[in-house]
């Protein structure tokens, strides 16, 4: 989201647990771009907290024109041993959270052109072992994107980003990419020859918000060709 702030947009960062990290990130960015950054705590799966978040943002900035649904949670495990709580919590964060945030955004939106950008995953289409909860939730996001694009048109355009392996701390740790051999094998499997960067994803999001006026209900695969949908 730093790319949006540096381009002149006002940016709100939502967090659920990492308060210190979110505050430090916002302070660092604010030092660069000024008073255009805000942090708000909310569990996206809880309607009351999401409402309070939007109310706080509108009170400070006056309105919200674009929503990026990027909250995510993994609780991987074999299907036959997956606990109800692991299923419920992942669905609640990764799918129900998108529903709640999009609904609260759309109910408040009163402008001419708004944007909802959801974030899914290629495993929503491919599937993977030990991720029945996560893959199911992300598949739901793909379907929800299309439904919202139909119902919220023409005022709100709704699209979906499907990132590949992006060089973030979570991806590096989760896929053991700090190991040189594993990292080399992972990058060789990507036609572009490298991991993606957060900036690769933000550039597509900015294109959708800033330049596109005839795109809605679409999936954008940002993965260096690793998966071609």
Phi, psi and omega in degrees: 000347178300325179299323176295315182296318181290340177273002176105357179280152168276136189234134176244127179254123176265140175220157179250324186228319189277068185297314183296318180294318180296317180295319180295318179297314181296319180295319179296317180291320180298327177296336181267322189244355180089201189276055179241016185234140182217141174248137178222132178274130175195135169278115188294345179274358182246114187304315183298321180290323178293317177301315180297323178298310180297320179299318180294320180293315180295323179298322182276314188255349177094327181195169174232125182256337183218141180235129174247114180269093187240005179294138182212153180211134173246133167223077186287152176176159179302141183304316185290345180243008182288127181281154178304319182295323178293323175293308187297317185291320179292318177297319182298316182285311190276338181240304180299324178299322177295315178302310184294312182296318179295320181293316180294322176297310185294325179294332181268340189291129181228012181273191180271321182224119176238164182224135166242125177242112177269161179234121179244207182206151180296335178291348172296335179258317183280326191075167173197159178292146174067019181222035183301321181291311182295312181297321179295317179297315182290330173294322176298325178297321178299315180290319181298323178304314181294318180297316180293322179300323179289315187280332185262355177291151001266356187289325184239125176264135186235121180225172185227131172265137178236087183287154172266219178280108182256138184286081174239164181301320182294316180293317180300318181287316187295322183256015176055042184276000172286340176284123185303320182292318178294319179298315180297317179296321181294316182288328178294333180281351182259119181307326179288348174081014180201164169288156173283167176241158175305326180296326176301320181286317182297323180300321178290318178299318179295322177302315181296322182280319191265332191237334185273135175229009181219032181231121173205151179075021187248155174256135179242112183273114182247081190215014179066017180088006183294327173225129183246106186278000000 
